[in-house]
Amino acid sequence: MWPAQVPEDSIRPLNPTLPVVPRPGRHRRPMTAPKTPKEKASKKKRIILTVVVVVVLLGILVTAAYFIKQLIDSKYFFCKSSVKFIPIDKACDGNNDCSGGEDELSCLSSFKVNTTFPVRLMTAQQVLQVYSPGPGWRSVCSDDWAEQHTQTACKQLGYTYKPKSTSVRVDTLLLPLKTGPFTAIRPGTTKTPIHQATIDRSVCKSGSVISLSCSDCGKVGFQDRVVGGSDAFIEDWPWQVSLQQGGQHSCGGSLVSPRWVITAAHCFTGSKKELSRWRVVSGRTYIGTLGGSYVDRIILNANYDPARNDYDIAMMRLSSPISVGVSRKPVCLPPKAFGLPSQASMSVTGWGYLEEKGKVSPTLQKASIPLIGRLKCASPTVYGSSITQRMICAGFLDGGVDACQGDSGGPLVYFASSQWHLVGVVSWGVGCARERKPGVYSNVEEMLNWIRTVVEKTP
């Protein structure tokens, strides 16, 4: 029996399979099992661990490089022009050991003043006086005084921040100032330097003279181991700085403007004359070596006498100004004829030795010490003829509290009229805190003319 014939259309598949033509560049993604949360966490931990190890290794390398550089810098001077190292003792020795003499270019200098700085403040009343060779010093009357004159005068005096002037009646002045001589501002001279903008007067028409307050220097928020002192906080003594060479604390110093530091000349004896070796570390309670300011000038008083410790003062200029804040702020320079009272209580600060032949303190120290009269300090049983007009003495004749090695160049300050004033610079003494051998300090008031002239004349 013949099979029934099926029409051709009925045996074709309803969905015929089309031939698959391979296309270049397209591959089927292999099927993989999804990663479990445990595997993902493990991978994340491995990445974090790798990053931590890399960061630690970089930190170790950077730290090692820093200390290696510090070690090299403490021993050698690098001549950039001739690409060679020379022993540090050969830098600033008066001989050109590098080609072009670059080892003799960046060195400390000395400065001698033969002129009179023509503007000053007198007594605790801060009376403005100007100077000219003929008439000498004259107090400036309030007559025709303007705000611009305040700005000009304070700029001449140095650190300026929100300066202001007040009038002080002549009849309330101390006796030497009551009788003059006087001078007054000429009209139309607001931009002329103050000492060139005045005309002499026998009396002040206004009956008063100008008193200036030029800045917020010496003001702190709140108010003893130097030897026999106690811990201090930099916020209470924000002008205190550490002078360091080769990463080591060498001396103290005091900010007197955002760019100038006052210290002692004896801090730069020996092979300490090359500027790039020095850093000024500010704003620290705990002594450290990182983040210090570079220095572009170190200027010694040219009258400094190492044998007698006379004129023991120097100034350092920072390469760029510090940012003034709660832990960094200049101290005030005292006015002329400040008039420290007998046995005035003053403060000395620093990181120096806690005891004679001891070691540097890691944290800032402070001590309160009284002024010792010149006659007593220059008596034969104390220091005799070693005391000059450029020195003041402070401490206890019984001993026990004193500045010591490492405090050199640091501040001796006195609080008056709501401000701290730099009255002394730690200079010398016999031992530390010995009986009848108190600390001797450079007398800042006697050095004011030199200090202001250095700031004005330094390019």
C-alpha positions in Angstrom: 0.0 0.0 0.0 1.5 3.2 -1.0 1.9 5.8 1.7 -0.2 8.8 1.5 1.6 11.6 -0.1 2.2 14.7 2.2 2.3 18.1 0.6 5.9 19.6 0.5 5.0 22.6 2.5 3.9 20.5 5.4 7.3 18.8 6.0 9.2 22.1 6.3 10.1 23.1 9.9 8.0 26.0 11.2 11.3 27.7 12.5 14.1 26.6 10.3 17.5 26.9 11.9 19.6 29.5 10.2 23.3 28.6 9.6 25.5 30.3 12.1 28.2 32.4 10.5 31.1 33.2 12.8 31.7 36.9 13.3 35.3 38.0 13.9 36.0 39.6 17.3 33.0 38.2 19.1 33.5 35.4 21.7 31.2 33.8 24.0 31.8 34.8 27.7 32.7 31.7 29.7 30.3 31.0 32.4 31.9 31.4 35.9 30.4 31.1 39.3 29.8 34.5 41.1 32.4 35.5 43.8 31.2 34.9 47.3 31.2 37.9 49.9 34.1 36.2 51.7 36.2 36.2 48.5 35.4 39.9 47.8 36.4 40.8 51.4 39.7 38.9 51.1 40.6 40.7 47.9 39.8 44.1 49.5 42.0 43.2 52.4 44.9 42.3 50.1 44.6 45.7 48.3 44.5 47.6 51.5 47.5 45.7 52.9 49.4 46.4 49.7 48.6 50.1 49.9 49.6 50.3 53.6 52.9 48.5 52.9 53.7 50.9 50.0 52.9 53.9 52.2 55.0 52.7 55.1 58.0 51.9 52.8 57.7 55.4 51.2 57.6 56.9 54.7 60.7 55.0 55.7 62.5 56.1 52.6 61.5 59.8 53.0 62.5 59.8 56.7 65.8 58.1 55.9 66.5 60.5 53.1 65.7 63.5 55.4 68.1 62.3 58.1 70.8 61.4 55.6 70.5 64.9 54.2 70.7 66.4 57.7 73.8 64.3 58.4 75.5 65.4 55.1 74.5 69.1 55.7 76.0 69.0 59.2 79.4 67.9 57.8 79.6 69.3 54.2 78.8 72.3 52.1 77.6 71.5 48.5 79.1 73.6 45.8 76.4 73.8 43.2 78.5 75.4 40.5 81.3 72.9 40.6 79.1 70.0 41.9 81.3 69.0 44.8 81.2 68.8 48.6 83.6 70.6 50.8 84.0 70.3 54.6 81.6 72.6 56.4 84.5 74.2 58.3 85.7 75.6 55.0 82.5 77.5 54.3 82.6 81.1 55.4 86.3 80.9 56.3 87.3 83.8 54.1 88.7 81.6 51.3 86.9 80.7 48.0 86.8 76.9 48.1 83.9 76.6 45.6 84.3 78.0 42.0 82.7 81.5 42.0 83.2 81.6 45.8 79.6 80.6 46.6 80.8 79.2 49.9 81.6 82.7 51.0 78.3 84.4 49.8 75.8 82.9 52.2 77.4 83.8 55.5 76.6 85.8 58.6 77.7 89.5 58.6 78.3 92.2 61.2 76.8 95.7 61.3 78.0 98.8 63.1 75.7 101.8 63.6 77.2 105.3 63.6 73.9 107.1 63.2 70.9 107.8 65.3 67.6 106.1 64.3 65.3 109.2 64.0 62.1 107.8 65.6 61.5 106.4 69.1 59.0 105.9 71.8 59.8 107.2 75.3 58.9 105.9 78.8 56.1 103.5 79.6 53.7 106.2 78.2 55.1 105.5 74.7 55.5 109.1 73.9 56.6 109.6 70.2 59.9 111.5 69.7 61.8 112.4 66.5 65.4 113.3 66.1 67.5 115.6 63.9 71.2 116.4 64.4 70.7 120.1 65.4 67.9 120.2 68.0 68.2 116.5 69.0 65.2 114.6 70.4 61.8 116.3 70.5 58.4 115.1 71.6 55.7 115.3 68.9 52.6 117.4 69.7 49.1 116.3 69.0 48.6 119.5 66.9 47.4 118.6 63.4 48.1 114.9 63.9 46.2 112.6 61.5 45.6 108.9 61.1 48.0 108.7 58.2 50.8 110.0 60.5 50.1 107.1 62.9 50.5 104.7 60.0 53.7 106.3 58.8 55.4 106.5 62.3 54.5 102.9 63.2 55.8 101.7 59.9 59.1 103.3 60.6 59.2 101.6 64.1 58.8 98.1 62.6 56.0 95.6 63.3 52.7 97.2 62.6 49.2 95.8 63.2 46.1 98.0 63.7 48.2 101.0 64.9 46.6 103.6 67.0 47.5 106.9 68.6 46.3 108.7 71.7 46.9 112.1 73.2 48.7 112.5 76.5 48.6 115.8 78.3 52.0 117.4 78.7 51.3 118.1 82.4 51.0 114.4 83.1 54.4 113.5 81.5 57.5 112.6 83.6 59.5 115.6 84.6 62.2 115.4 81.9 59.6 115.5 79.2 57.3 118.2 80.6 59.5 121.0 79.5 60.1 119.9 76.0 61.6 120.5 73.5 58.5 119.9 71.3 57.8 119.6 67.6 54.6 119.4 65.5 53.4 118.0 62.2 53.5 120.4 59.2 50.2 120.4 57.3 50.2 118.3 54.1 52.9 115.9 55.1 50.9 112.7 55.6 53.2 110.6 53.5 56.5 112.2 54.6 58.7 110.2 57.1 57.7 111.5 60.5 61.1 112.9 61.5 61.1 115.0 58.3 57.5 116.2 58.6 57.8 118.4 61.7 58.4 121.9 62.7 59.8 122.9 66.1 57.5 124.4 68.8 58.3 125.9 72.2 54.9 124.6 73.5 52.2 122.3 72.1 49.1 124.4 71.2 46.9 121.4 72.0 48.6 120.9 75.4 49.2 117.2 74.6 51.7 114.9 72.8 51.3 111.8 70.8 51.5 108.3 72.3 51.7 105.3 69.9 50.5 101.7 70.1 51.7 100.2 66.9 50.8 96.5 67.1 49.4 93.6 69.1 52.9 92.5 70.1 53.4 90.9 73.4 49.7 90.1 74.0 48.7 86.5 74.9 45.4 84.9 75.7 46.0 84.1 79.4 48.3 84.6 81.8 59.5 77.8 86.5 62.4 74.7 84.7 64.8 76.8 83.0 66.8 75.8 86.2 64.3 75.6 89.0 61.4 76.6 86.8 58.4 74.8 85.4 56.8 73.6 82.2 55.4 76.3 79.8 53.1 76.4 76.8 54.1 78.2 73.6 50.7 79.9 73.5 51.7 81.9 76.6 55.2 82.8 75.2 54.5 82.8 71.4 57.6 84.9 70.5 60.0 82.1 71.8 61.8 80.3 68.9 64.4 77.5 68.7 67.5 78.2 66.6 68.7 74.9 65.2 71.8 73.8 63.2 72.0 70.4 61.6 68.7 69.5 63.3 70.0 70.2 66.8 68.7 72.9 69.1 71.5 75.4 69.6 70.0 78.6 71.0 66.8 80.4 71.8 65.5 83.6 70.2 62.6 86.1 70.1 60.3 87.1 67.3 60.1 90.9 67.2 58.3 91.0 63.9 56.9 88.3 61.5 60.4 88.2 59.8 63.0 89.2 62.4 64.4 87.3 65.4 66.6 88.8 68.1 69.2 86.4 69.7 72.7 86.5 71.1 75.9 87.0 69.0 77.8 84.3 70.9 75.4 81.7 69.3 77.3 82.0 66.0 80.9 81.3 67.1 83.1 78.7 65.5 81.8 77.0 62.3 78.2 78.3 62.7 78.5 81.1 60.1 76.9 79.5 57.0 73.2 80.6 56.6 71.8 77.5 55.0 72.7 75.4 58.1 70.3 77.3 60.3 66.5 76.9 60.8 64.2 78.8 63.1 61.5 76.6 64.6 58.5 78.6 66.0 55.1 77.8 67.5 56.3 74.6 69.4 56.0 73.8 73.1 57.8 70.5 72.5 61.1 70.9 70.8 61.2 69.5 67.3 63.2 69.8 64.1 60.6 69.6 61.3 59.0 72.6 59.6 61.6 75.3 60.6 61.9 78.6 58.7 64.9 79.2 56.4 67.2 82.2 57.1 68.6 84.7 54.6 70.4 87.1 57.0 72.3 86.7 60.3 73.7 90.1 61.5 75.9 90.4 64.5 76.5 93.7 66.3 79.9 94.7 65.0 80.9 95.9 68.5 80.5 92.4 70.0 83.4 91.5 72.2 83.6 87.7 72.8 86.2 88.2 75.6 83.9 90.4 77.6 80.5 89.2 76.3 79.8 92.9 75.6 77.2 93.9 72.9 76.1 90.3 72.8 73.2 90.6 70.4 72.4 89.5 66.8 69.5 89.5 64.5 68.2 86.8 62.1 65.9 87.5 59.1 63.6 84.7 58.0 63.5 84.0 54.3 59.7 84.5 54.5 57.5 86.0 57.3 55.8 83.6 59.8 52.0 83.6 60.0 51.1 85.4 63.2 48.7 83.5 65.4 48.1 82.2 69.0 51.4 80.2 69.0 53.5 82.7 66.9 53.5 86.3 67.8 56.2 89.0 68.2 57.1 90.4 71.6 57.3 94.2 72.0 60.5 96.1 72.0 60.7 98.3 75.1 60.4 102.1 74.8 63.5 104.1 75.7 63.7 105.0 79.4 61.3 102.2 80.1 62.0 102.5 83.8 62.0 98.9 85.2 61.1 99.1 88.9 63.6 97.9 91.5 63.5 94.1 91.8 60.9 93.9 88.9 59.6 90.4 88.4 60.5 89.1 85.0 60.2 85.9 83.1 62.8 83.8 81.2 61.9 80.9 78.9 63.8 78.3 76.9 64.6 74.6 76.3 68.0 74.8 77.9 69.6 72.5 80.5 67.5 71.7 83.5 70.7 71.7 85.6 74.3 72.6 85.2 76.1 70.0 83.0 72.6 68.5 82.3 70.8 68.1 79.0 68.3 70.1 76.9 64.7 70.0 78.0 62.3 68.5 75.5 59.5 70.9 76.6 59.6 74.7 76.9 60.4 75.9 80.4 59.8 79.2 82.2 61.0 80.8 85.4 60.1 84.1 87.2 63.2 86.0 88.4 63.7 89.5 89.8 65.8 92.3 88.4 69.1 92.7 90.3 70.3 96.3 90.6 73.4 97.3 88.6 75.4 98.4 91.7 74.7 95.1 93.4 75.5 93.0 90.3 78.7 95.0 89.6 79.9 94.6 93.2 83.2 92.8 93.8 81.4 89.8 95.4 79.3 89.2 92.3 80.6 90.1 88.9 82.6 93.3 89.5 83.8 95.3 86.5 82.6 92.6 84.0 79.1 94.3 84.0 78.8 97.0 81.3 76.0 99.4 80.4 74.9 96.8 77.7 74.1 94.3 80.4 71.4 93.7 83.1 71.3 91.1 85.8 68.4 89.0 86.9 67.9 86.1 89.3 68.5 85.2 92.9 71.8 85.8 94.7 71.0 82.7 96.7 70.9 80.7 93.4 68.4 78.0 92.6 66.7 79.5 89.5 68.5 80.6 86.4 68.8 80.3 82.6 71.4 77.8 81.5 73.2 76.4 78.4 70.7 76.1 75.5 68.7 79.1 76.7 71.3 81.5 75.2 69.8 84.1 73.0 66.3 83.6 74.4 64.0 86.2 75.9 63.9 87.9 79.3 60.5 89.7 79.3 58.6 92.1 81.5 54.8 92.6 81.6 53.6 96.2 81.6 50.6 98.1 80.0 49.0 94.8 79.1 52.0 93.7 76.9 55.1 91.7 77.3 58.3 93.6 76.5 61.7 92.1 75.6 64.1 93.7 78.1 66.9 91.2 77.9 68.6 88.5 75.8 70.1 85.5 77.6 73.9 86.1 77.4 76.2 84.7 80.1 76.8 83.7 83.7 79.1 81.6 85.8 77.6 78.1 85.9 73.9 77.8 86.3 71.9 78.9 89.3 75.0 79.2 91.5 75.0 81.3 94.6 76.0 85.0 93.9 76.3 84.2 90.2 73.0 85.3 88.6 72.2 85.4 84.9 73.5 88.2 82.8 71.4 89.5 79.9 72.1 91.8 77.0 70.2 95.1 77.7 67.8 95.5 74.8 66.9 99.1 75.7 70.6 100.0 75.1 70.5 98.3 71.7 67.3 99.8 70.4 69.1 102.2 68.0 71.1 99.3 66.5 68.1 97.0 66.2 65.9 99.5 64.4 68.7 100.6 62.1 69.5 97.0 61.1 65.8 96.4 60.2 65.7 99.6 58.2 69.0 99.2 56.4 68.9 95.5 55.5 67.8 95.0 51.8 
